Amino acid sequence: MDLAILDGTVQPASTATISILDEGLLRGDGVFEVARLYAGVPYALEEHLERMARSAENLRLPLDVAQVRADIAALLAAAGPVDMALRLFVTRGGRRVGLLEPIPERPATIALATVAFAPSRVMDAVKSLSYGANMLTRRLAQEQGADDALLLTPHGRVLEGPTAAFFAVLGGELVTPPLSDHILDSITRRKVFAVSDAREQVLTRDDLPHLDEAFLVSTLQNAHPVHAIDGTALPAAPGPRAREVGAAVGELIERELAA
Ligand SMILES: Cc1ncc(COP(=O)(O)O)c(C=O)c1O
C-alpha cells in the first residue's frame, strides 16, 4: 500500500513531493503524529489530534485540525481495512501530509544501550519533525550492539527511548520516568496508567542493574520487552508485568475500537 494524502489530494506516496524550500525539510520545523490503524480504523485518533494541535500551538505553527481530519477520512476511504501506521505531519511551509506505513518488524525482545541526552526545554510538549537527535541515539546504541537507545540525562536520570516510553519493574513496583523530566506525553504511556498500577518515579543509572523487568511502549508496540541494558541481562523478558500490561493494553484497544 503506497498511499499518501498531500494537501487534501490522495496520491501514491512514492511520487508525492514537497518543495526543497520548505523549512519543514530545511530545519525540521513542523509537527507530526503516528497513529495506528486496526483494520482501517485509527486508534486514539482524538488524542493524537489533540496532541498535534498542542504541538503546533507551542511551535507557533498554523494548523487546521478540521483539514487534517478531512485528510484522514479521505486517505482511509482510499486505503480500506488495512493494519498500518498512519503518519501525519504539517510543515512550516504549510504542507499537510498523511502517509500510510507498514508496521515495522521488530525482534521479540530487545537490548538497550544508554545514551546521554538532554531534552530541549523549549520543545516541551512539541512532537516536532526535528527527530535527528533521536534517530542518532538509536544508531549510537546499535553501534554498541544494542537494538535501541535508552536516553539518560547527563546526570544519569532515565528518560525514554528515541521513539517510545520506558517502563520498569523495580522492587516489585511498575514505574516510569515522570513527564516533568521533559519526556513526551506518550499516549500509550497514558493507556498503561489506565490499565495498571504504574506510577511515575525518577529512575537513575544506578537503578538499572536492579530492575526486575523493563519494556518500551508506543503506538506501534504495546509492551516491547527489554532483555538487556548496557550488556547486563534482565531477569526476565518478557517478565510477568510486561505480559500483563501488553495484554491489558491490547484489551483496552479492542474495547475502545468497538465502542
Ligand atoms: C520520544 C518519544 N517518546 C514516546 C513515544 C511514544 O508515544 P506514543 O505512545 O504516543 O506513540 C514516542 C512516539 O513516537 C516518541 O517519539
The ligand as a Gaussian input file, in Angstrom:
#p B3LYP/6-31G(d) Opt

LIG

0 1
 C       10.266000      10.355000      22.149000
 C        9.047000       9.521000      22.175000
 N        8.604000       9.035000      23.350000
 C        7.498000       8.242000      23.416000
 C        6.790000       7.904000      22.270000
 C        5.555000       7.058000      22.366000
 O        4.429000       7.881000      22.198000
 P        3.017000       7.286000      21.769000
 O        2.643000       6.272000      22.800000
 O        2.108000       8.465000      21.812000
 O        3.187000       6.689000      20.417000
 C        7.208000       8.386000      21.039000
 C        6.464000       8.048000      19.834000
 O        6.798000       8.442000      18.747000
 C        8.354000       9.208000      20.984000
 O        8.799000       9.685000      19.818000

